[in-house]
Amino acid sequence: MFMDIDGTLIDNHQNVLPETKRTIEKLQQRGVIFYIATGRMLSLAELIRNKINDQVEIIASNGSVYQKGHHFHKEHLGWNALKEIYNITSELGLSTNFFTTDMTYYTREKPWMLSRLARVRVMADKTGNRRFEKVRDLEHLHQLSSQIINGITIDKTKSERLDEAREKMEATGLLKVSSSSPNNLELIPRRISKATAVRAIMDKYGIPLERTIAFGNDMNDLEMIKAVGTGVAMGNSPQILKDEADAVTDSNVENGIGNFLESYFK
């Protein structure tokens, strides 16, 4: 079982609904394996995982980090991709946040100046500490390159410069670009996605395709819901995602995950 976080597993106040939690724990007792699958960095994913229990495993950074038992597999953007991202976004006046597993590095706009939803995705680790630092210049970014896993470029309003940045970054062939909302670009290592992590986990556990379910609500979940046996779009998803999904459930604030699972496992 694979669950996106924002707009899927949690409500609009960053909480897991009690009825959702009860359903997950009931199915865990029956041997169902649950993963959260998010664009958030690992330490922020752990904050949400801990609202359920430590038996829930994690896919973080849009598939760049995923848990295999006690081991975490990690992919990195790499220096060539980072250099292109930095130059393109600097030229267009866009701010980018780069992530390790527990640290945020920002280029222009301080993380606390972002929208509330963007802030909770980039600012605190599992101890509640704010761990972020400004990227001073390209040389500083080079020094950090071996640690950085993924990134996100956020514009406060959906603008043409965001579209231009996406086009230029995709043209490099050095990274994968996705979106979890109209005003951001999710920057992921090349050939990596939530779907690649899902497939690796299915292989690890030897789980057949038909016994896998994934829940998502935005376009960075599309590959994941198409990679499993039953892909479920939340009621608050855009229509294009609903059209591609095998099923549609209620919204994240209406216990969409819990309602679907209760019905499915009857």
N, C-alpha and C positions, 0 to 999 in steps of 0.2 A: 504494500500500500504506500503510495507516494502522494504527499500533500504539499502544495505551495503554501507559503505563509501569508503574505499580505493580500488581503481581499479574498482569501480562501479559508485558511485555518483560523485566523484571528478576526475579532470584530474590529470596529473602528476605534477602539480604545486600547488596542494591542493585547487583548485578552482572549484566551481560548474559552468558548462558552462551556459552562459546566456540563450541559447535556452532550456536547461534542466529546469532552474529556471522558465522560462515563462510557460512551460507546466505544471509544478507542481502547480504554482499559479492559472492557469486557471482552473485546475481540483479541486483545493481547493474551488474555488468559486462555483463549482457545488456540493460541499458536500463530496468530496473524502477526506478521512483521510490519511495522510502521516506520516510514522515513518521512522527515520533512525535507522538501526540496526547494531551495530558495536562492535568490540572488544575493542575499545578505552574506557578509563574511562570517566565518565560523563562530567567533565569539558572540556575535549577535544572534546567530541561529541557535546557539546553546541557550541563550536567554529565553527563547520561546519554547524550546524543547523542555526546559526545566519547569514550564508551566503545566506540562503533562506528566512525564516521568522520564527517568534516565534510560529506560528501555527503548525509547524512540531513538532511532539513529538519524544521521544527518547527511544530506547533500547540500553543500554551501557553494557560494560564489558561482551560481548558475552551472554547476557540474564540475567546476575546476577543483573542488575539494569534495571527497566523499568518504564515508566511513565504511570500513570492512572489518567488523569486529572491533578490536581495540586499535586498529591501524587506520590512519587517514591517508588516502592517496591524494597527491597534490599536483596540479599543473600550474605553469606560470606563463604570463603574457610574453616575457622575454624582452631583451633590450631593444631589438629592432622595432617591435610593435610599440613599445613605450615611447620611443623617440618620435615615431610618426604621430602617435596620439598627442603628445605634448606639443609638437610643432603645429599640427592642424588646429587644435583647440585654442592654442595661444594666438594664432593668426586670426581666428574668428572671434576672439574675445569670450570664449566659453570656459567655464571652470570644470575641472575634473577631479574626482576623488579616486585615489588608488588604494587598494586594500591588500594587506597581508592577511593572516588568519585572525589578527587581533589589533590591528593598527590601521588608521586612516591617514593618508597623505593627500593634501589638497593643493591645487595649483593657484587658484585666484580667489574664489569666494570662500570665506570661512564656513565650515559645516554648520555652525550655529545660526548662520544667516539664511539657511535653506528653509523650505516649508517644513511643517511639523512632521509629515510622513517621511520626507527625505532625511530629516535629522535622526529619527529613530533608526534609520537604516545604516547610518554611518558613524554614529558618535560614541556609543558606550560599549564597554566590554562586559563580560559576565559578572564582574565584581561591581559594576555600576560606575567604574572610572571612565572618564573621557580620555581617549588615547588618540590624539591626532597631532599632526605636525605639517607645517607648510613645506612644499617643495621649493627650494630656493632658486634653483636653475636646472638646466639640463644635466650638468655634471652631478649635481646632487641626486637627480633621478637615476642616473647611471649607477651611482653607488648603492641605490636601493633596489635595483632591478632584479637581483637574485631572490628578493623577498616578496615582490609584488605578484599577486595572483590574478587579480582582475580589477576592473574599474567601472566607474559610472560618470558620464557627462550629463549634467542637469542644467536645463534652461528654465527660468521661472515661468516663462510662457512658451508655448510651442511656436517656434520661429523658423524662418527659412534658413538661418545659419545652422540650426540643428540638422536639418535635412542635408545641407551642404557638407557638414562634418561627417555625417554618416556615409554619404557618397564617396568622399575622399578616403575615409578609413577603410571602407570595403574594397576600394580600388587597389589598396596596397597588397591585399592578399595575405596580410600578416596576422590578422585577428578576425574574430567573429563579432558581429554587431547585432544586438537584439534590443528590445524595448520592453519595459514593464509598465510604462505609462507614456502618454503622448509627449511629455516634456523631458524624456531622458533617453540616453543611449547606454545600454549595458555592454561593456567591453570585455570580451571573453577570449581566452586562448583559442587559437585556430583549431577547428574541427572538434571543439568541446561544446557540450550543451548539457542541460539536465537529462536529455535523452541518452547521451553516451554514458553518463553515470548510472542511469537506470539499467541500461543493458549490462554494464559491468557487474552490478549488484545481482541482477537476475542470474547471470552466469555463476557468480560466487555461491549463491544459495541453491542453484539448480532448479529454479522456479520456472515452470512452463508459462509461456506468454498468456495463456487463457486464464491464469490464476493471478493476474496482476491488474491493479486498478490505480489510476492517477487522477488527482483533482487539481484544477487550475482555473485561473480567472483572467489571464492576460496573454499577450502574444508570445512572451518568452516561455510560456507553458505549452505552446502548440506542439512542438516536437515531442515533448514528454507525453502528452495525452495520446499522441498517435503511435508512441513506441510501446504501449502496453495493451493488454487484452481489452480493457474497458477504460476509455478516456472520458472523464466527466468534467463538464464545464459548469462553473457556478452560475447561479441566476444573475449575478452582477457582472457577468462576462460580456465583452462585445459580441455582437451577432456573428461575426466571422468565426470566432472561437466556438460558439454554440453550434454553428453549422458543421464544423469539422469534428466535433466530439461525438462519441457514441451515445452519450446521455447528457441531460441537463438536470441539475438539482437546484435546490433553493439557494439563496444568497448566503454569504458568509455571516450575516447578522441574523439569519433565520435557521441556523443549525444545518446548513446544507450538507456538510459531510456526514454528520450524524444521521440525518434523515435518510440519506441515500443508503448508508451502510445498514441501518436497521432494516430497511426494506429488502436490500440485496441479500442479507444473510438470514432472512426468515426461513 
